[in-house]
Amino acid sequence: MDFPGIPEGGRMDQSSLYDDDIVTWAEQQAAAVRALASRPDLSNALDWENVAEEIESVGRSQIHAVESLLAQTLAHLLKRLSAPGVTAGDHWREEAGTFQITAMGRYERSMRQRLDWNKIWSSAQALATLGLIRYGDTLIPNLPVQCPLGPDELLVSPFDLDAAQRRIAESTVLKSARKS
């Protein structure tokens, strides 16, 4: 029986795929479980659909983890940009770098099209707003609706924190200039 995502007549090295790209592995395994579920000669004692859903959730949790780390990266950049005189600025820079490095460690190419950049950006703004309250500061005005940084800027090594922060700042200046 052939399974979606597995080469015809061959068997993929599943343990290698599991180690290298758990998102794709989870999708393929869930598809294989669903294919097995459609076979009338197999037992109905197993809750095939929920097993497939649980396997898929492994991949989704990895995507959510990367989104969260990227939101934290952007939130710390936004805090530095919004409150440049705050003594925590160096700490925020270090934290932004740490979150980005951790995101890179968990990122897999198959996630690229699955990351929800609107969610990442809005979460980053909410996190930055919460973090700035403590210092009596607010988020810089005129932030763009869309995230001004994407995978080509955020999911690279080495990551240029200063260039990323400048890109965010420029996106607010450009938006302000268009309003004038």
C-alpha positions as a Markdown table, in Angstrom:
| # | Residue | x | y | z |
|---|---|---|---|---|
| 1 | Met | 0.0 | 0.0 | 0.0 |
| 2 | Asp | 1.3 | 3.4 | -0.9 |
| 3 | Phe | 1.1 | 6.3 | 1.5 |
| 4 | Pro | 1.1 | 10.0 | 0.7 |
| 5 | Gly | 4.5 | 11.6 | 0.9 |
| 6 | Ile | 6.4 | 8.3 | 0.8 |
| 7 | Pro | 8.1 | 7.5 | -2.5 |
| 8 | Glu | 6.3 | 4.7 | -4.5 |
| 9 | Gly | 7.9 | 1.3 | -4.0 |
| 10 | Gly | 10.2 | 2.6 | -1.3 |
| 11 | Arg | 10.3 | 3.4 | 2.3 |
| 12 | Met | 11.6 | 6.6 | 3.7 |
| 13 | Asp | 14.0 | 6.6 | 6.5 |
| 14 | Gln | 11.4 | 7.6 | 9.1 |
| 15 | Ser | 13.8 | 7.9 | 12.0 |
| 16 | Ser | 16.0 | 10.3 | 10.0 |
| 17 | Leu | 13.0 | 12.4 | 8.9 |
| 18 | Tyr | 11.7 | 12.4 | 12.5 |
| 19 | Asp | 15.1 | 13.9 | 13.6 |
| 20 | Asp | 15.5 | 16.3 | 10.6 |
| 21 | Asp | 11.9 | 17.5 | 10.0 |
| 22 | Ile | 9.4 | 16.5 | 12.6 |
| 23 | Val | 6.6 | 18.6 | 11.0 |
| 24 | Thr | 6.8 | 16.7 | 7.7 |
| 25 | Trp | 7.3 | 13.4 | 9.6 |
| 26 | Ala | 4.1 | 14.1 | 11.6 |
| 27 | Glu | 2.1 | 14.9 | 8.5 |
| 28 | Gln | 3.3 | 11.8 | 6.7 |
| 29 | Gln | 2.6 | 9.6 | 9.7 |
| 30 | Ala | -0.9 | 11.0 | 10.2 |
| 31 | Ala | -1.6 | 10.4 | 6.5 |
| 32 | Ala | -0.4 | 6.8 | 6.9 |
| 33 | Val | -2.6 | 6.3 | 9.9 |
| 34 | Arg | -5.6 | 7.7 | 8.1 |
| 35 | Ala | -4.8 | 5.4 | 5.1 |
| 36 | Leu | -4.7 | 2.4 | 7.5 |
| 37 | Ala | -8.0 | 3.5 | 9.0 |
| 38 | Ser | -9.7 | 3.2 | 5.7 |
| 39 | Arg | -8.8 | -0.5 | 5.5 |
| 40 | Pro | -11.8 | -2.7 | 6.3 |
| 41 | Asp | -9.5 | -5.6 | 7.4 |
| 42 | Leu | -8.1 | -3.7 | 10.3 |
| 43 | Ser | -9.5 | -3.5 | 13.8 |
| 44 | Asn | -11.8 | -0.7 | 14.8 |
| 45 | Ala | -10.5 | -0.9 | 18.3 |
| 46 | Leu | -8.0 | 1.8 | 17.6 |
| 47 | Asp | -9.3 | 5.4 | 17.4 |
| 48 | Trp | -7.6 | 6.0 | 14.1 |
| 49 | Glu | -8.7 | 9.6 | 13.5 |
| 50 | Asn | -7.7 | 10.8 | 17.0 |
| 51 | Val | -4.4 | 9.0 | 16.8 |
| 52 | Ala | -3.7 | 10.8 | 13.5 |
| 53 | Glu | -4.8 | 14.1 | 15.1 |
| 54 | Glu | -2.4 | 13.6 | 18.0 |
| 55 | Ile | 0.5 | 12.8 | 15.6 |
| 56 | Glu | -0.3 | 16.0 | 13.7 |
| 57 | Ser | -0.3 | 18.0 | 16.9 |
| 58 | Val | 3.3 | 17.1 | 17.4 |
| 59 | Gly | 4.1 | 19.1 | 14.2 |
| 60 | Arg | 1.8 | 21.9 | 15.1 |
| 61 | Ser | 3.3 | 22.3 | 18.5 |
| 62 | Gln | 6.7 | 22.8 | 16.9 |
| 63 | Ile | 5.3 | 25.5 | 14.6 |
| 64 | His | 3.7 | 27.2 | 17.6 |
| 65 | Ala | 6.9 | 27.1 | 19.5 |
| 66 | Val | 8.8 | 28.8 | 16.7 |
| 67 | Glu | 6.0 | 31.4 | 16.3 |
| 68 | Ser | 6.2 | 32.1 | 20.1 |
| 69 | Leu | 10.0 | 32.5 | 20.0 |
| 70 | Leu | 9.8 | 34.9 | 17.0 |
| 71 | Ala | 7.1 | 36.9 | 18.7 |
| 72 | Gln | 9.4 | 37.2 | 21.7 |
| 73 | Thr | 12.3 | 38.3 | 19.5 |
| 74 | Leu | 10.2 | 41.0 | 17.9 |
| 75 | Ala | 8.7 | 42.1 | 21.2 |
| 76 | His | 12.2 | 42.7 | 22.6 |
| 77 | Leu | 13.2 | 44.7 | 19.5 |
| 78 | Leu | 10.0 | 46.7 | 19.8 |
| 79 | Lys | 10.7 | 47.5 | 23.5 |
| 80 | Arg | 14.2 | 48.7 | 22.6 |
| 81 | Leu | 12.9 | 50.8 | 19.8 |
| 82 | Ser | 10.0 | 52.2 | 21.9 |
| 83 | Ala | 12.1 | 53.0 | 25.1 |
| 84 | Pro | 15.7 | 53.5 | 23.9 |
| 85 | Gly | 16.7 | 55.3 | 27.2 |
| 86 | Val | 15.6 | 52.5 | 29.5 |
| 87 | Thr | 18.4 | 50.7 | 31.3 |
| 88 | Ala | 16.9 | 47.4 | 30.3 |
| 89 | Gly | 17.7 | 48.1 | 26.7 |
| 90 | Asp | 20.9 | 46.0 | 26.7 |
| 91 | His | 19.0 | 43.2 | 28.4 |
| 92 | Trp | 16.2 | 43.4 | 25.8 |
| 93 | Arg | 18.9 | 43.2 | 23.0 |
| 94 | Glu | 20.4 | 40.1 | 24.6 |
| 95 | Glu | 17.0 | 38.5 | 25.0 |
| 96 | Ala | 16.0 | 39.3 | 21.4 |
| 97 | Gly | 19.2 | 37.5 | 20.3 |
| 98 | Thr | 18.6 | 34.5 | 22.6 |
| 99 | Phe | 15.0 | 34.1 | 21.4 |
| 100 | Gln | 16.1 | 34.3 | 17.8 |
| 101 | Ile | 18.9 | 31.7 | 18.2 |
| 102 | Thr | 16.4 | 29.4 | 19.9 |
| 103 | Ala | 13.9 | 29.9 | 17.2 |
| 104 | Met | 16.6 | 29.0 | 14.6 |
| 105 | Gly | 17.3 | 25.9 | 16.5 |
| 106 | Arg | 13.7 | 24.7 | 16.3 |
| 107 | Tyr | 12.9 | 26.0 | 12.8 |
| 108 | Glu | 12.6 | 23.6 | 9.9 |
| 109 | Arg | 12.3 | 24.5 | 6.3 |
| 110 | Ser | 8.9 | 22.9 | 6.1 |
| 111 | Met | 7.6 | 25.5 | 8.5 |
| 112 | Arg | 8.3 | 28.5 | 6.3 |
| 113 | Gln | 4.8 | 28.6 | 4.6 |
| 114 | Arg | 3.0 | 27.5 | 7.8 |
| 115 | Leu | 4.2 | 30.4 | 10.1 |
| 116 | Asp | 1.4 | 32.8 | 10.8 |
| 117 | Trp | 3.2 | 36.2 | 10.5 |
| 118 | Asn | 0.1 | 38.2 | 11.4 |
| 119 | Lys | -0.2 | 36.3 | 14.6 |
| 120 | Ile | 3.5 | 36.6 | 15.4 |
| 121 | Trp | 3.5 | 40.4 | 14.8 |
| 122 | Ser | 0.3 | 41.0 | 16.8 |
| 123 | Ser | 1.6 | 38.9 | 19.7 |
| 124 | Ala | 4.9 | 40.7 | 19.6 |
| 125 | Gln | 3.1 | 44.1 | 19.9 |
| 126 | Ala | 1.0 | 42.8 | 22.8 |
| 127 | Leu | 4.0 | 41.4 | 24.6 |
| 128 | Ala | 6.0 | 44.6 | 24.1 |
| 129 | Thr | 3.1 | 46.8 | 25.3 |
| 130 | Leu | 2.9 | 44.7 | 28.5 |
| 131 | Gly | 6.6 | 44.9 | 29.0 |
| 132 | Leu | 6.8 | 48.7 | 28.5 |
| 133 | Ile | 4.1 | 49.5 | 31.1 |
| 134 | Arg | 6.5 | 48.7 | 33.9 |
| 135 | Tyr | 8.8 | 51.5 | 32.6 |
| 136 | Gly | 6.0 | 54.0 | 32.0 |
| 137 | Asp | 6.5 | 53.8 | 28.2 |
| 138 | Thr | 4.3 | 52.9 | 25.3 |
| 139 | Leu | 4.7 | 51.2 | 22.0 |
| 140 | Ile | 6.0 | 53.5 | 19.2 |
| 141 | Pro | 3.2 | 54.8 | 17.0 |
| 142 | Asn | 2.5 | 54.0 | 13.4 |
| 143 | Leu | 3.6 | 50.4 | 13.4 |
| 144 | Pro | 2.6 | 48.6 | 10.2 |
| 145 | Val | -0.3 | 46.2 | 10.2 |
| 146 | Gln | 2.0 | 43.5 | 8.5 |
| 147 | Cys | 5.2 | 42.4 | 10.1 |
| 148 | Pro | 8.0 | 44.3 | 8.5 |
| 149 | Leu | 10.4 | 41.4 | 8.9 |
| 150 | Gly | 9.9 | 37.9 | 7.4 |
| 151 | Pro | 11.7 | 34.6 | 7.4 |
| 152 | Asp | 14.6 | 35.9 | 5.3 |
| 153 | Glu | 15.4 | 38.5 | 8.0 |
| 154 | Leu | 14.5 | 36.7 | 11.2 |
| 155 | Leu | 15.4 | 33.1 | 10.4 |
| 156 | Val | 19.0 | 33.6 | 9.4 |
| 157 | Ser | 22.3 | 33.0 | 11.0 |
| 158 | Pro | 24.0 | 35.3 | 11.9 |
| 159 | Phe | 21.0 | 37.4 | 12.8 |
| 160 | Asp | 21.6 | 41.2 | 12.6 |
| 161 | Leu | 19.7 | 42.6 | 15.6 |
| 162 | Asp | 20.5 | 46.2 | 14.7 |
| 163 | Ala | 19.4 | 45.8 | 11.0 |
| 164 | Ala | 16.2 | 44.2 | 12.2 |
| 165 | Gln | 15.5 | 47.0 | 14.6 |
| 166 | Arg | 16.2 | 49.6 | 11.9 |
| 167 | Arg | 13.8 | 47.8 | 9.5 |
| 168 | Ile | 11.0 | 48.1 | 12.1 |
| 169 | Ala | 11.8 | 51.7 | 12.7 |
| 170 | Glu | 11.9 | 52.5 | 8.9 |
| 171 | Ser | 8.5 | 50.8 | 8.5 |
| 172 | Thr | 7.0 | 53.3 | 11.0 |
| 173 | Val | 8.7 | 56.2 | 9.4 |
| 174 | Leu | 7.4 | 55.2 | 6.0 |
| 175 | Lys | 3.9 | 54.8 | 7.3 |
| 176 | Ser | 4.1 | 58.2 | 9.1 |
| 177 | Ala | 5.3 | 59.9 | 5.9 |
| 178 | Arg | 2.5 | 58.5 | 3.9 |
| 179 | Lys | -0.1 | 59.9 | 6.3 |
| 180 | Ser | 1.4 | 63.4 | 6.0 |
